[in-house]
Amino acid sequence: MSTILVQGAMQEEIELLARMLPGGRWTEQKGYSFYETGLHETKIILALTQVGILHACISTMLGIEGYKPDALINQGTAGGHVRTLEIGDIVIGETAVYINSMQSPIRKKGAGSNALEWIPLETKGSALLEADPKLVRAAEQTPYAGTLLRGRLGSGDLFSRETDRIDLLHAQFGQLCEDMESAAVYKVCHLYRIPVIGIRIISNNELTGRHEAPELFRQAQEKLQGFLYRYLQALTAGQGPAEPADCNPFSEAANI
């Protein structure tokens, strides 16, 4: 591979990886930030997509048009949608699905609302989207001192915290976890015929009472970005870990 694009929705989701890949430079396209660096003979582009489906689509299109990557990795945190997932477990997105395309029943004024009665819309946008099998296998073979499993990622512009609602979404779509970007990125990559994979680490699980907390989020980021560096080493045929650089590349990004 000559170029790999790695995405994170928030600064915290790529800043440690940026420190492990020093010497790069920040650029901006249409208000979206990209960090251009490298590993061995491969160009690595870190993209700060911003949060949500729409931002993910725009950033992905800009990244593909601007850098012509050979592969794209969308990664970050996610909330667990099954009770067996623990904080720090990593889900490799063999498939991704959009879980926020819903239709409600007709209710008159004063009749209230019940999200448990909403049903998925049967649209092309709700179809399962597949990751590149080679990227999935390489991720599965990357060392990780924790649970690593393949499964389905669910994406939508929502942060689900109601147990009954989460259970229903899982029954409807079969996702292991919920994020706000991966399915959109898969769709854009399929249109451009770019191999893609989504990798998500569990930072909270409302089903087991493990609610989102800053310290859990930070620990999850450290684990995931360490895993991602080893994954990039494998994809670029490199050997050995790099020492994190004694610098902060984000200080160079005035718009972040």
N, C-alpha and C positions, 0 to 999 in steps of 0.2 A: 504494500500500500504506500502511496506517496503522500496522501492527505487524509487525516481523520478529524472529523468535527465532533466535539464533545459538548453537550449542552447541560446547563443548569439554570433553573428558573430564578434563583436568588444568589446573591453574592456568596452567602455561606456555603452554597452547594458547589462552588468551583474554586474558592479562594485558596484552600490548602493545595489542591492540585496545581494551581497556578504557581504556587511557591515551589513545588517540586519540579516545575518546568520553567526555570528562570530564563532571563535574557530575551524575553519576547517584547512585543509592543502592542498597545491598545489601538484599535481603530473603531470608528463608529459609522454605521450605515443606517440612515433613516431613523435615528434615535435608538438603535440597538447596538450593544457593545460586543466586540470580539477581541480576543487576546491571541495574537499570532506567535507561536513558539514552535518547538520541535523536540523530538526524541529520536536519537540515533539519526537515521537518514529520512525520517518521516516528519512531515509538517503536521503539527497538532494545532488545531484551532479550538479555543474554548469560547463558547457563546453564552452570554448572559441573556436568556430569552425573555425574562420577566414572567410573571405568574399568569397562567390561564390559557385556555384553548386558542383564543385569537392571537395573543402575543406569540405563542408557540408556533403557530402557522406562519406568521410574518417573519419571525426570526429564522425559521427553518428555510423558508424560500430565499431570504437574503443570503444565508450562509451557503446554500447550495449554488445559487447563482454566482456568488462572489468567489468561492473557493473550490468549487468542483470536487467535493470530497469523494473518496473511494468508499467510505463507510461513515455512518453517523451513529453516535451513542447518546441517547437521551437518558439522563440519570438524575437522581435526587431522592427525596424522602417520600413516604407514602403512609397512609393509615391502613391498618390491617382490617380485612373484611371477613376473616375466618378466625375462630378462637384459638387455633393452634399456632398462629404466628406470634412470635415474641419480638420485643424491641431488639433491633440489631440483626434480625433475619433479613437476608437479601433475596428478593424475587427477581429472577431473570424472565423478562417478558417474552415468552415464546409467542404469545398473541396479545393483542390489545383491543379494547372495545370502548366505544363512547357510551357512557352510562347516563347521560343527561338529556337524552332526546325522548321526552315523555309527553303523554296526552292525559289530561284530567277528564273526569266525567263532567257532564253538564250539571251545574248547581246554580240555583237562583240566589238572589241577594238574601243574605242572612242565613244561608244554609251551611256556611263555613267551608273549610277545606280539609282534606285528608290525603296526605301524600301516599298513604298505603293503598289508595285506590287508583293511583296513576299507573298507566301501562306504557311499555316501550312503544315508540313509533316504529313501524316497519318501513325503514328507509335504508338506502344504500349506506348512509353514514353510520348505521348501527351494525354493519357487517363486521365480522372478525377480521382483524388485520394481523398478518404474520410477520415475525422478525426473520432476519436472515439466519438460516440454520447453521452456517459456519460460525457466525458471530456468537450464536447461542452456545454451540459446543465449546468454543474457546473460553467463554465466560464460565461455563461449568467446570472447566479444567483449571481455572485460576485459583490459587491457594487462598483460603479464607478461614480464619479461626472462629467459625460460627456456622450457622445454618445457611445453606445456599440451595435454593430450589428454583425450578422453572415452573411457570404458570401463566395466568392471564392477568394483565393489568387493566384496570378500569379507570377511565378518565372523564372528567366533566368539570364545569365551573361550579363546584360545590365542595363543601367541607362537611361531610356527614358525621353527626355525633349522636344520632338517635338509633338505639339498638334495633328496634323493629324495622326501621327504614334500611339500615345496613343489611340486615338479614334478608329483606325483600330484594334489595338490589343484587345481592349475591345469588339468590334463587333465580332472578331474571337474567343475569348476565354471566355468572360464574367467575367473576373476578376474585383474585386473592387479596387485592388491595386497591386503594383509590388514590389517584393523583390528579393533577389538573393540566397535564400536557401530553403524555406519551402517545395516546391514540391519535391525536392531531398530527404529531410528528410522523408517526407511521404512515398516515394517509398521504402526507406531502411527499415523503420519501418514495412511496409506491408510485406516485404520479411521475416522479423524476427518475425512477428506477435506480435508487440509491439504496444499497444494503443498510438496514437499520436494526438497532436493538435498543430496548428499554431496560434499564437496571434500576431497581428501587429498593431502598432500605427502609424497614419499618421503624418509624419514630413514635408511633402511638397506635393503640388498639382500644377503641372505645368498648368493644365487646368484652374485654377482660379487665376493664377499669384502668388501663394504662393510658392515662390522658396525656395530651401534649404538654411538654415542659421544656424550658430552655436548655437545661442540662442534658436531658435525653436527646434533644435535637442536636446539640453540639457533639455528643458522643457518637451519635449515628453518622454525622457528617465525617468525623475523623475516620471511622471504620470504613465507610463507603469509599472515600477518596483514596485511602490507602489501597483498597481493593482495586479501584480503577487504575491506579498507577501500575500495579502488577499486571492488570489486564492489558494495558497499553504496551507494557514491556513484551508481553507475549505476542501481541498483534504486530509489533515492529521488530520482532525477533531479537530483542535486546536482552541483556543479562545483568542481573544484580540491581538492587534498589539504589535510588539516588537520595542524597541527603537533601532535606528541604532547604531551600536557599534562605539566607539571612536577609530577606527583603520582603516587601509587601507590594506586589505588582498593582494592587488596587489603588495605591496612592497616586499612580500615574493616570488613573481613569477619572477625570474630573466629573464626568456625568454619571458616575455610579454611586 
